[in-house]
Amino acid sequence: MIRHSEINAKSLRAKLRLGEIQWGGNARLKIYGTLKCKSGKRTKKENRVFFKDESRAMEAGFRPCGHCLNAKYQLWKNRKQLPGPWTSRG
């Protein structure tokens, strides 16, 4: 995970060009999405983070964006609503 506030513009462009950054996220909300997402583009610089791939975002505890990754978000949301063995239903 790379924090936008900790990288200069030249390094950021180089990492984008080399494919070292392919996903963006909001560190405060723990949401990740595409770099072209309108919601992600509105994220404040101090909250913006970058990832090489989706698996690294998920390992960091981020969830998919409901706008640019709606299908993946719906899967994530449905999984969160399923009762687990720790849930008492009775």
N, CA, C and O atoms as CSV, one atom per row, in Angstrom:
chain,resi,resn,atom,element,x,y,z
A,1,MET,N,N,0.853,-1.173,0.000
A,1,MET,CA,C,0.000,0.000,0.000
A,1,MET,C,C,0.900,1.237,0.000
A,1,MET,O,O,1.854,1.336,0.771
A,2,ILE,N,N,0.574,2.153,-0.866
A,2,ILE,CA,C,1.327,3.402,-0.990
A,2,ILE,C,C,0.384,4.554,-0.681
A,2,ILE,O,O,-0.669,4.668,-1.307
A,3,ARG,N,N,0.732,5.394,0.253
A,3,ARG,CA,C,-0.074,6.574,0.585
A,3,ARG,C,C,0.243,7.699,-0.399
A,3,ARG,O,O,1.407,8.004,-0.662
A,4,HIS,N,N,-0.806,8.304,-0.933
A,4,HIS,CA,C,-0.634,9.388,-1.913
A,4,HIS,C,C,0.138,10.558,-1.296
A,4,HIS,O,O,0.936,11.203,-1.976
A,5,SER,N,N,-0.094,10.826,-0.031
A,5,SER,CA,C,0.566,11.951,0.628
A,5,SER,C,C,2.065,11.708,0.849
A,5,SER,O,O,2.801,12.636,1.183
A,6,GLU,N,N,2.515,10.458,0.663
A,6,GLU,CA,C,3.918,10.124,0.910
A,6,GLU,C,C,4.720,9.868,-0.366
A,6,GLU,O,O,5.854,9.394,-0.304
A,7,ILE,N,N,4.130,10.183,-1.522
A,7,ILE,CA,C,4.819,9.943,-2.792
A,7,ILE,C,C,4.742,11.221,-3.637
A,7,ILE,O,O,3.713,11.896,-3.662
A,8,ASN,N,N,5.824,11.536,-4.316
A,8,ASN,CA,C,5.791,12.745,-5.148
A,8,ASN,C,C,5.188,12.412,-6.518
A,8,ASN,O,O,5.063,11.244,-6.888
A,9,ALA,N,N,4.821,13.448,-7.252
A,9,ALA,CA,C,4.121,13.280,-8.525
A,9,ALA,C,C,4.945,12.486,-9.539
A,9,ALA,O,O,4.398,11.659,-10.268
A,10,LYS,N,N,6.240,12.730,-9.591
A,10,LYS,CA,C,7.085,12.031,-10.553
A,10,LYS,C,C,7.137,10.533,-10.257
A,10,LYS,O,O,7.033,9.718,-11.173
A,11,SER,N,N,7.296,10.170,-8.994
A,11,SER,CA,C,7.319,8.756,-8.610
A,11,SER,C,C,5.970,8.094,-8.861
A,11,SER,O,O,5.904,6.940,-9.285
A,12,LEU,N,N,4.903,8.829,-8.599
A,12,LEU,CA,C,3.559,8.306,-8.834
A,12,LEU,C,C,3.360,7.985,-10.311
A,12,LEU,O,O,2.877,6.904,-10.650
A,13,ARG,N,N,3.726,8.909,-11.186
A,13,ARG,CA,C,3.589,8.669,-12.634
A,13,ARG,C,C,4.425,7.473,-13.067
A,13,ARG,O,O,3.975,6.665,-13.880
A,14,ALA,N,N,5.641,7.350,-12.531
A,14,ALA,CA,C,6.508,6.222,-12.894
A,14,ALA,C,C,5.880,4.904,-12.459
A,14,ALA,O,O,5.889,3.936,-13.219
A,15,LYS,N,N,5.339,4.854,-11.259
A,15,LYS,CA,C,4.710,3.618,-10.765
A,15,LYS,C,C,3.462,3.262,-11.566
A,15,LYS,O,O,3.189,2.086,-11.805
A,16,LEU,N,N,2.716,4.264,-11.976
A,16,LEU,CA,C,1.552,4.019,-12.829
A,16,LEU,C,C,1.991,3.442,-14.174
A,16,LEU,O,O,1.408,2.475,-14.665
A,17,ARG,N,N,3.016,4.039,-14.759
A,17,ARG,CA,C,3.520,3.596,-16.058
A,17,ARG,C,C,4.051,2.171,-15.987
A,17,ARG,O,O,3.865,1.395,-16.924
A,18,LEU,N,N,4.715,1.817,-14.880
A,18,LEU,CA,C,5.287,0.476,-14.718
A,18,LEU,C,C,4.268,-0.561,-14.251
A,18,LEU,O,O,4.587,-1.747,-14.170
A,19,GLY,N,N,3.061,-0.130,-13.949
A,19,GLY,CA,C,2.024,-1.058,-13.495
A,19,GLY,C,C,2.137,-1.414,-12.024
A,19,GLY,O,O,1.500,-2.365,-11.573
A,20,GLU,N,N,2.934,-0.673,-11.268
A,20,GLU,CA,C,3.073,-0.932,-9.836
A,20,GLU,C,C,1.883,-0.393,-9.055
A,20,GLU,O,O,1.671,-0.765,-7.901
A,21,ILE,N,N,1.111,0.478,-9.681
A,21,ILE,CA,C,-0.126,1.002,-9.107
A,21,ILE,C,C,-1.233,0.761,-10.128
A,21,ILE,O,O,-1.176,1.251,-11.256
A,22,GLN,N,N,-2.251,-0.011,-9.708
A,22,GLN,CA,C,-3.369,-0.289,-10.607
A,22,GLN,C,C,-4.724,-0.057,-9.953
A,22,GLN,O,O,-5.750,-0.042,-10.634
A,23,TRP,N,N,-4.734,0.124,-8.629
A,23,TRP,CA,C,-5.970,0.311,-7.879
A,23,TRP,C,C,-5.787,1.449,-6.880
A,23,TRP,O,O,-4.678,1.694,-6.406
A,24,GLY,N,N,-6.866,2.132,-6.567
A,24,GLY,CA,C,-6.831,3.197,-5.573
A,24,GLY,C,C,-7.763,2.867,-4.429
A,24,GLY,O,O,-8.634,2.006,-4.554
A,25,GLY,N,N,-7.579,3.548,-3.318
A,25,GLY,CA,C,-8.439,3.292,-2.171
A,25,GLY,C,C,-8.538,4.485,-1.247
A,25,GLY,O,O,-7.785,5.453,-1.356
A,26,ASN,N,N,-9.485,4.390,-0.337
A,26,ASN,CA,C,-9.690,5.400,0.687
A,26,ASN,C,C,-9.317,4.748,2.020
A,26,ASN,O,O,-10.019,3.858,2.500
A,27,ALA,N,N,-8.212,5.197,2.612
A,27,ALA,CA,C,-7.705,4.579,3.840
A,27,ALA,C,C,-8.655,4.785,5.017
A,27,ALA,O,O,-8.754,3.919,5.886
A,28,ARG,N,N,-9.342,5.898,5.055
A,28,ARG,CA,C,-10.248,6.166,6.172
A,28,ARG,C,C,-11.483,5.277,6.106
A,28,ARG,O,O,-11.937,4.770,7.132
A,29,LEU,N,N,-12.032,5.083,4.902
A,29,LEU,CA,C,-13.246,4.278,4.732
A,29,LEU,C,C,-12.962,2.808,4.455
A,29,LEU,O,O,-13.867,1.976,4.515
A,30,LYS,N,N,-11.705,2.487,4.153
A,30,LYS,CA,C,-11.282,1.104,3.829
A,30,LYS,C,C,-12.030,0.564,2.607
A,30,LYS,O,O,-12.567,-0.543,2.627
A,31,ILE,N,N,-12.050,1.385,1.532
A,31,ILE,CA,C,-12.699,1.021,0.271
A,31,ILE,C,C,-11.658,1.115,-0.831
A,31,ILE,O,O,-10.862,2.054,-0.847
A,32,TYR,N,N,-11.650,0.146,-1.764
A,32,TYR,CA,C,-10.758,0.218,-2.916
A,32,TYR,C,C,-11.558,0.147,-4.199
A,32,TYR,O,O,-12.672,-0.377,-4.219
A,33,GLY,N,N,-10.981,0.683,-5.281
A,33,GLY,CA,C,-11.651,0.650,-6.575
A,33,GLY,C,C,-10.688,0.977,-7.700
A,33,GLY,O,O,-9.475,1.044,-7.500
A,34,THR,N,N,-11.243,1.178,-8.883
A,34,THR,CA,C,-10.428,1.479,-10.048
A,34,THR,C,C,-9.883,2.901,-9.944
A,34,THR,O,O,-10.414,3.725,-9.200
A,35,LEU,N,N,-8.841,3.174,-10.680
A,35,LEU,CA,C,-8.257,4.512,-10.669
A,35,LEU,C,C,-9.139,5.522,-11.396
A,35,LEU,O,O,-8.965,6.729,-11.223
A,36,LYS,N,N,-10.084,5.046,-12.208
A,36,LYS,CA,C,-10.962,5.933,-12.973
A,36,LYS,C,C,-12.290,6.210,-12.277
A,36,LYS,O,O,-13.116,6.952,-12.808
A,37,CYS,N,N,-12.509,5.634,-11.112
A,37,CYS,CA,C,-13.776,5.770,-10.393
A,37,CYS,C,C,-14.002,7.219,-9.940
A,37,CYS,O,O,-13.119,7.839,-9.349
A,38,LYS,N,N,-15.190,7.744,-10.225
A,38,LYS,CA,C,-15.518,9.111,-9.830
A,38,LYS,C,C,-15.476,9.275,-8.316
A,38,LYS,O,O,-15.003,10.294,-7.812
A,39,SER,N,N,-15.960,8.292,-7.602
A,39,SER,CA,C,-15.946,8.369,-6.136
A,39,SER,C,C,-14.517,8.393,-5.620
A,39,SER,O,O,-14.189,9.170,-4.724
A,40,GLY,N,N,-13.679,7.553,-6.179
A,40,GLY,CA,C,-12.292,7.494,-5.753
A,40,GLY,C,C,-11.531,8.770,-6.059
A,40,GLY,O,O,-10.656,9.175,-5.294
A,41,LYS,N,N,-11.861,9.404,-7.174
A,41,LYS,CA,C,-11.185,10.649,-7.544
A,41,LYS,C,C,-11.518,11.783,-6.581
A,41,LYS,O,O,-10.772,12.757,-6.485
A,42,ARG,N,N,-12.633,11.659,-5.871
A,42,ARG,CA,C,-13.023,12.696,-4.909
A,42,ARG,C,C,-12.364,12.490,-3.538
A,42,ARG,O,O,-12.510,13.331,-2.651
A,43,THR,N,N,-11.656,11.397,-3.364
A,43,THR,CA,C,-10.996,11.117,-2.084
A,43,THR,C,C,-9.915,12.160,-1.813
A,43,THR,O,O,-9.146,12.514,-2.706
A,44,LYS,N,N,-9.865,12.641,-0.587
A,44,LYS,CA,C,-8.831,13.602,-0.210
A,44,LYS,C,C,-7.464,12.942,-0.315
A,44,LYS,O,O,-7.316,11.750,-0.048
A,45,LYS,N,N,-6.484,13.719,-0.700
A,45,LYS,CA,C,-5.129,13.206,-0.899
A,45,LYS,C,C,-4.597,12.521,0.353
A,45,LYS,O,O,-3.924,11.495,0.253
A,46,GLU,N,N,-4.886,13.066,1.523
A,46,GLU,CA,C,-4.360,12.465,2.748
A,46,GLU,C,C,-5.007,11.117,3.081
A,46,GLU,O,O,-4.466,10.353,3.879
A,47,ASN,N,N,-6.166,10.821,2.470
A,47,ASN,CA,C,-6.840,9.537,2.692
A,47,ASN,C,C,-6.602,8.540,1.557
A,47,ASN,O,O,-6.922,7.359,1.696
A,48,ARG,N,N,-6.045,9.002,0.439
A,48,ARG,CA,C,-5.901,8.171,-0.760
A,48,ARG,C,C,-4.683,7.252,-0.647
A,48,ARG,O,O,-3.597,7.671,-0.246
A,49,VAL,N,N,-4.902,5.992,-1.012
A,49,VAL,CA,C,-3.825,4.995,-1.044
A,49,VAL,C,C,-3.882,4.268,-2.378
A,49,VAL,O,O,-4.899,4.297,-3.071
A,50,PHE,N,N,-2.787,3.618,-2.728
A,50,PHE,CA,C,-2.708,2.887,-3.998
A,50,PHE,C,C,-2.250,1.464,-3.743
A,50,PHE,O,O,-1.504,1.188,-2.804
A,51,PHE,N,N,-2.720,0.555,-4.614
A,51,PHE,CA,C,-2.365,-0.855,-4.530
A,51,PHE,C,C,-1.934,-1.368,-5.896
A,51,PHE,O,O,-2.360,-0.853,-6.930
A,52,LYS,N,N,-1.087,-2.385,-5.888
A,52,LYS,CA,C,-0.668,-3.037,-7.126
A,52,LYS,C,C,-1.788,-3.910,-7.676
A,52,LYS,O,O,-2.019,-3.945,-8.885
A,53,ASP,N,N,-2.488,-4.619,-6.785
A,53,ASP,CA,C,-3.562,-5.497,-7.240
A,53,ASP,C,C,-4.665,-5.595,-6.182
A,53,ASP,O,O,-4.505,-5.150,-5.045
A,54,GLU,N,N,-5.773,-6.183,-6.585
A,54,GLU,CA,C,-6.932,-6.297,-5.700
A,54,GLU,C,C,-6.636,-7.140,-4.471
A,54,GLU,O,O,-7.105,-6.831,-3.376
A,55,SER,N,N,-5.865,-8.196,-4.643
A,55,SER,CA,C,-5.596,-9.078,-3.509
A,55,SER,C,C,-4.883,-8.330,-2.388
A,55,SER,O,O,-5.143,-8.591,-1.214
A,56,ARG,N,N,-4.003,-7.419,-2.724
A,56,ARG,CA,C,-3.302,-6.639,-1.693
A,56,ARG,C,C,-4.266,-5.691,-0.985
A,56,ARG,O,O,-4.135,-5.453,0.216
A,57,ALA,N,N,-5.222,-5.157,-1.715
A,57,ALA,CA,C,-6.224,-4.286,-1.092
A,57,ALA,C,C,-7.080,-5.096,-0.121
A,57,ALA,O,O,-7.358,-4.646,0.991
A,58,MET,N,N,-7.495,-6.283,-0.538
A,58,MET,CA,C,-8.323,-7.123,0.326
A,58,MET,C,C,-7.541,-7.607,1.549
A,58,MET,O,O,-8.089,-7.671,2.649
A,59,GLU,N,N,-6.265,-7.946,1.361
A,59,GLU,CA,C,-5.422,-8.356,2.485
A,59,GLU,C,C,-5.274,-7.239,3.506
A,59,GLU,O,O,-5.112,-7.501,4.698
A,60,ALA,N,N,-5.327,-5.995,3.045
A,60,ALA,CA,C,-5.216,-4.834,3.931
A,60,ALA,C,C,-6.557,-4.504,4.596
A,60,ALA,O,O,-6.650,-3.544,5.361
A,61,GLY,N,N,-7.597,-5.298,4.305
A,61,GLY,CA,C,-8.896,-5.107,4.940
A,61,GLY,C,C,-9.830,-4.148,4.229
A,61,GLY,O,O,-10.800,-3.675,4.822
A,62,PHE,N,N,-9.552,-3.855,2.961
A,62,PHE,CA,C,-10.397,-2.951,2.187
A,62,PHE,C,C,-11.511,-3.741,1.509
A,62,PHE,O,O,-11.336,-4.915,1.183
A,63,ARG,N,N,-12.655,-3.094,1.297
A,63,ARG,CA,C,-13.778,-3.717,0.587
A,63,ARG,C,C,-13.907,-3.085,-0.791
A,63,ARG,O,O,-13.399,-1.986,-1.014
A,64,PRO,N,N,-14.590,-3.772,-1.734
A,64,PRO,CA,C,-14.780,-3.211,-3.079
A,64,PRO,C,C,-15.695,-1.987,-3.058
A,64,PRO,O,O,-16.586,-1.874,-2.216
A,65,CYS,N,N,-15.458,-1.083,-3.992
A,65,CYS,CA,C,-16.271,0.124,-4.161
A,65,CYS,C,C,-17.647,-0.258,-4.701
A,65,CYS,O,O,-17.758,-1.099,-5.593
A,66,GLY,N,N,-18.677,0.355,-4.165
A,66,GLY,CA,C,-20.036,0.089,-4.626
A,66,GLY,C,C,-20.374,0.720,-5.957
A,66,GLY,O,O,-21.399,0.390,-6.553
A,67,HIS,N,N,-19.528,1.626,-6.440
A,67,HIS,CA,C,-19.791,2.290,-7.719
A,67,HIS,C,C,-19.073,1.606,-8.877
A,67,HIS,O,O,-19.716,1.123,-9.809
A,68,CYS,N,N,-17.758,1.563,-8.823
A,68,CYS,CA,C,-17.004,1.027,-9.960
A,68,CYS,C,C,-16.872,-0.494,-9.923
A,68,CYS,O,O,-16.580,-1.106,-10.951
A,69,LEU,N,N,-17.076,-1.110,-8.778
A,69,LEU,CA,C,-16.978,-2.569,-8.636
A,69,LEU,C,C,-18.262,-3.113,-8.025
A,69,LEU,O,O,-18.225,-3.892,-7.072
A,70,ASN,N,N,-19.398,-2.698,-8.579
A,70,ASN,CA,C,-20.686,-3.009,-7.974
A,70,ASN,C,C,-20.921,-4.508,-7.783
A,70,ASN,O,O,-21.393,-4.924,-6.725
A,71,ALA,N,N,-20.603,-5.314,-8.778
A,71,ALA,CA,C,-20.846,-6.762,-8.662
A,71,ALA,C,C,-20.003,-7.358,-7.523
A,71,ALA,O,O,-20.501,-8.171,-6.744
A,72,LYS,N,N,-18.753,-6.962,-7.430
A,72,LYS,CA,C,-17.885,-7.458,-6.354
A,72,LYS,C,C,-18.345,-6.915,-5.001
A,72,LYS,O,O,-18.262,-7.610,-3.988
A,73,TYR,N,N,-18.827,-5.680,-4.989
A,73,TYR,CA,C,-19.355,-5.104,-3.754
A,73,TYR,C,C,-20.574,-5.906,-3.282
A,73,TYR,O,O,-20.699,-6.203,-2.094
A,74,GLN,N,N,-21.472,-6.256,-4.212
A,74,GLN,CA,C,-22.669,-7.018,-3.840
A,74,GLN,C,C,-22.283,-8.376,-3.256
A,74,GLN,O,O,-22.877,-8.822,-2.274
A,75,LEU,N,N,-21.293,-9.032,-3.855
A,75,LEU,CA,C,-20.813,-10.309,-3.301
A,75,LEU,C,C,-20.257,-10.109,-1.902
A,75,LEU,O,O,-20.546,-10.897,-1.002
A,76,TRP,N,N,-19.459,-9.058,-1.709
A,76,TRP,CA,C,-18.891,-8.758,-0.403
A,76,TRP,C,C,-20.000,-8.486,0.616
A,76,TRP,O,O,-19.963,-8.980,1.743
A,77,LYS,N,N,-20.976,-7.698,0.200
A,77,LYS,CA,C,-22.082,-7.331,1.082
A,77,LYS,C,C,-22.891,-8.561,1.491
A,77,LYS,O,O,-23.252,-8.711,2.659
A,78,ASN,N,N,-23.173,-9.436,0.531
A,78,ASN,CA,C,-23.946,-10.647,0.828
A,78,ASN,C,C,-23.178,-11.587,1.751
A,78,ASN,O,O,-23.772,-12.224,2.621
A,79,ARG,N,N,-21.866,-11.677,1.567
A,79,ARG,CA,C,-21.049,-12.514,2.447
A,79,ARG,C,C,-21.066,-11.987,3.877
A,79,ARG,O,O,-21.079,-12.767,4.830
A,80,LYS,N,N,-21.065,-10.658,4.026
A,80,LYS,CA,C,-21.074,-10.057,5.358
A,80,LYS,C,C,-22.390,-10.315,6.083
A,80,LYS,O,O,-22.431,-10.293,7.313
A,81,GLN,N,N,-23.470,-10.559,5.336
A,81,GLN,CA,C,-24.781,-10.755,5.942
A,81,GLN,C,C,-25.077,-12.209,6.263
A,81,GLN,O,O,-26.049,-12.498,6.961
A,82,LEU,N,N,-24.259,-13.132,5.767
A,82,LEU,CA,C,-24.477,-14.541,6.048
A,82,LEU,C,C,-24.133,-14.835,7.503
A,82,LEU,O,O,-23.133,-14.335,8.019
A,83,PRO,N,N,-24.960,-15.649,8.171
A,83,PRO,CA,C,-24.630,-15.994,9.564
A,83,PRO,C,C,-23.420,-16.926,9.594
A,83,PRO,O,O,-23.294,-17.824,8.761
A,84,GLY,N,N,-22.572,-16.710,10.524
A,84,GLY,CA,C,-21.396,-17.557,10.693
A,84,GLY,C,C,-21.581,-18.471,11.882
A,84,GLY,O,O,-22.587,-18.377,12.585
A,85,PRO,N,N,-20.637,-19.345,12.116
A,85,PRO,CA,C,-20.760,-20.291,13.239
A,85,PRO,C,C,-20.736,-19.579,14.585
A,85,PRO,O,O,-21.154,-20.145,15.595
A,86,TRP,N,N,-20.249,-18.341,14.606
A,86,TRP,CA,C,-20.170,-17.573,15.846
A,86,TRP,C,C,-21.461,-16.828,16.146
A,86,TRP,O,O,-21.618,-16.255,17.224
A,87,THR,N,N,-22.398,-16.838,15.180
A,87,THR,CA,C,-23.640,-16.088,15.339
A,87,THR,C,C,-24.693,-16.990,15.997
A,87,THR,O,O,-24.944,-18.103,15.534
A,88,SER,N,N,-25.290,-16.512,17.053
A,88,SER,CA,C,-26.330,-17.306,17.687
A,88,SER,C,C,-27.677,-16.858,17.147
A,88,SER,O,O,-27.989,-15.668,17.138
A,89,ARG,N,N,-28.463,-17.807,16.703
A,89,ARG,CA,C,-29.770,-17.513,16.100
A,89,ARG,C,C,-30.902,-18.115,16.954
A,89,ARG,O,O,-31.910,-18.557,16.402
A,90,GLY,N,N,-30.761,-18.138,18.216
A,90,GLY,CA,C,-31.800,-18.830,18.824
A,90,GLY,C,C,-32.153,-18.705,20.167
A,90,GLY,O,O,-33.091,-19.360,20.622
